Amino acid sequence: MTGRIEPTTAAAANRRFRTLVPDIDPDAVYRDIREAGGFRSWEDPSRTLYYLAQTAVEVYQVGGGWVLTVNGPSVDTVREGLRMLGCGADRDVHELQGAA
């Protein structure tokens, strides 16, 4: 079979956005993720990855504290993830460079 594979999405559809929330309680994030219908994808001692709605949520240790990042396909999606986690949807959200 011969044929040409055409791209299925435009580069703009691959844009990714992120926000960072410092000084969080990783146990509280786990509870909030579960209550909001999300799930844990993987975990090791210093990092945990969750999925919630259309966002990837990562909790990782930096020094003696914990940081939360929420990643998604749009600013609105990231802010909705923040809202669902009770972190305040008014935080700055930045586009990840080179994600397209």
ZATIMAR-879275 format. One record per residue (C-alpha): x, y, z; residue number from 1. Coordinates in pm, 1 decimal. Layout:
REM residues N
+----------+----------+----------+-----+
|     east |    north |       up | pos |
+----------+----------+----------+-----+
|        X |        Y |        Z | NUM |
...
+----------+----------+----------+-----+
//
This chain:
REM residues 100
+----------+----------+----------+-----+
|     east |    north |       up | pos |
+----------+----------+----------+-----+
|      0.0 |      0.0 |      0.0 |   1 |
|    140.4 |    334.4 |    -93.9 |   2 |
|      5.6 |    667.0 |      4.6 |   3 |
|     88.7 |    991.6 |    163.6 |   4 |
|     22.4 |   1063.3 |    527.4 |   5 |
|   -121.3 |   1409.2 |    565.0 |   6 |
|    -82.7 |   1609.9 |    884.9 |   7 |
|   -392.6 |   1590.3 |   1099.7 |   8 |
|   -349.2 |   1904.2 |   1310.0 |   9 |
|   -222.5 |   2252.9 |   1251.7 |  10 |
|     78.6 |   2372.0 |   1448.6 |  11 |
|   -147.3 |   2607.8 |   1643.0 |  12 |
|   -335.9 |   2307.7 |   1780.7 |  13 |
|    -14.1 |   2190.2 |   1945.7 |  14 |
|     39.0 |   2502.0 |   2155.4 |  15 |
|     93.3 |   2435.3 |   2526.8 |  16 |
|     54.0 |   2667.1 |   2822.9 |  17 |
|    175.0 |   2640.4 |   3183.0 |  18 |
|    150.1 |   2804.6 |   3519.7 |  19 |
|    348.1 |   2744.2 |   3835.7 |  20 |
|    220.6 |   2743.2 |   4194.3 |  21 |
|    494.0 |   2735.0 |   4463.1 |  22 |
|    470.8 |   2615.7 |   4823.6 |  23 |
|    190.8 |   2361.8 |   4789.6 |  24 |
|     94.5 |   2059.3 |   4999.7 |  25 |
|    130.7 |   1750.6 |   4776.8 |  26 |
|   -121.2 |   1551.6 |   4983.2 |  27 |
|   -381.7 |   1825.4 |   4944.7 |  28 |
|   -320.8 |   1833.0 |   4567.1 |  29 |
|   -374.8 |   1455.5 |   4550.9 |  30 |
|   -707.0 |   1488.8 |   4736.7 |  31 |
|   -818.1 |   1780.2 |   4516.9 |  32 |
|   -727.7 |   1590.5 |   4198.1 |  33 |
|   -928.3 |   1285.6 |   4310.8 |  34 |
|  -1228.9 |   1495.6 |   4415.1 |  35 |
|  -1227.0 |   1673.4 |   4076.9 |  36 |
|  -1226.0 |   1341.8 |   3885.7 |  37 |
|   -857.5 |   1332.3 |   3791.2 |  38 |
|   -608.7 |   1049.7 |   3835.8 |  39 |
|   -243.0 |    987.3 |   3913.2 |  40 |
|    -41.2 |    879.7 |   3608.8 |  41 |
|    292.8 |    804.5 |   3773.7 |  42 |
|    485.8 |    879.0 |   4088.3 |  43 |
|    837.2 |    866.8 |   4227.4 |  44 |
|    969.9 |   1016.1 |   4554.0 |  45 |
|   1031.5 |   1365.8 |   4417.5 |  46 |
|    767.3 |   1392.4 |   4137.3 |  47 |
|    409.1 |   1297.6 |   4063.4 |  48 |
|    215.1 |   1343.2 |   3740.7 |  49 |
|   -165.5 |   1370.2 |   3736.0 |  50 |
|   -425.3 |   1422.3 |   3466.8 |  51 |
|   -728.9 |   1639.6 |   3532.4 |  52 |
|   -976.3 |   1720.5 |   3256.0 |  53 |
|   -757.8 |   1847.7 |   2967.9 |  54 |
|   -459.2 |   1935.2 |   3188.1 |  55 |
|   -143.5 |   1760.4 |   3300.0 |  56 |
|    -65.9 |   1847.7 |   3661.0 |  57 |
|    281.5 |   1787.6 |   3798.3 |  58 |
|    390.0 |   1811.3 |   4160.6 |  59 |
|    761.9 |   1809.7 |   4225.4 |  60 |
|   1004.2 |   1880.6 |   4505.9 |  61 |
|   1239.3 |   2177.3 |   4487.3 |  62 |
|   1475.0 |   2211.9 |   4779.7 |  63 |
|   1263.0 |   2160.6 |   5089.8 |  64 |
|    931.8 |   2262.5 |   4930.7 |  65 |
|    683.0 |   2143.7 |   4669.6 |  66 |
|    577.2 |   2311.1 |   4344.5 |  67 |
|    269.4 |   2252.2 |   4127.8 |  68 |
|    259.8 |   2306.4 |   3751.0 |  69 |
|    -57.8 |   2293.7 |   3544.1 |  70 |
|    -11.9 |   2240.0 |   3169.0 |  71 |
|   -282.3 |   2257.2 |   2903.6 |  72 |
|   -368.3 |   2341.7 |   2543.2 |  73 |
|   -494.9 |   2693.6 |   2619.9 |  74 |
|   -481.9 |   2965.2 |   2882.4 |  75 |
|   -848.1 |   2903.1 |   2966.4 |  76 |
|   -789.3 |   2530.1 |   3015.3 |  77 |
|   -497.3 |   2591.8 |   3250.4 |  78 |
|   -701.8 |   2844.3 |   3448.0 |  79 |
|   -991.3 |   2597.5 |   3472.1 |  80 |
|   -748.7 |   2338.3 |   3610.7 |  81 |
|   -629.7 |   2590.6 |   3867.9 |  82 |
|   -989.7 |   2668.6 |   3960.6 |  83 |
|  -1069.5 |   2298.2 |   4002.4 |  84 |
|   -769.1 |   2265.5 |   4236.0 |  85 |
|   -863.8 |   2573.4 |   4437.5 |  86 |
|   -535.8 |   2751.2 |   4348.7 |  87 |
|   -684.0 |   3072.2 |   4214.1 |  88 |
|   -746.1 |   3100.8 |   3841.6 |  89 |
|   -600.2 |   3453.5 |   3826.2 |  90 |
|   -236.2 |   3336.2 |   3814.5 |  91 |
|     -9.2 |   3416.1 |   3521.5 |  92 |
|    -15.0 |   3153.0 |   3245.2 |  93 |
|    268.6 |   3138.0 |   2993.1 |  94 |
|    301.6 |   2970.0 |   2657.3 |  95 |
|    572.6 |   2703.9 |   2643.4 |  96 |
|    820.1 |   2794.2 |   2370.5 |  97 |
|    897.5 |   2528.2 |   2111.9 |  98 |
|    585.6 |   2325.2 |   2195.5 |  99 |
|    432.5 |   2356.0 |   1848.5 | 100 |
+----------+----------+----------+-----+
//
